[in-house]
Amino acid sequence: MPLRKILFISYYFPPLGGPGAIRPAKFCKYLPEFGWEPVVLTVKNITYYTHDTTLLEDVAGATIIRSESFDPARILYRLGKKSIKWTGASSSIGWMFNLPD
């Protein structure tokens, strides 16, 4: 019986790290066991505080479609800033990087 396809939309997805990316990656990892083939729609590379390329191994069987986004994290990445460190949402610019979460 062929796997049924399911569209999974996630802003935070590997190679990004952290809990916002781990949960969708693990969810997609186990979907085929239950008869579903995940098709993931996510953003292209963004500036983010943590990256974990090992999570890509968990989603090797998924079809991943990466789209452009117009948000501060993507713009900073396009300008050459690959990662960022801030003290949290209380910083003067930290709140911008919690969007669209």
Salt bridges, closest charged atoms under 4 A:
ASP58 OD2 - LYS26 NZ 2.57
ASP58 OD1 - LYS29 NZ 3.57
GLU68 OE2 - LYS44 NZ 3.22
GLU68 OE1 - ARG74 NH2 3.37
GLU68 OE1 - ARG78 NH1 3.57
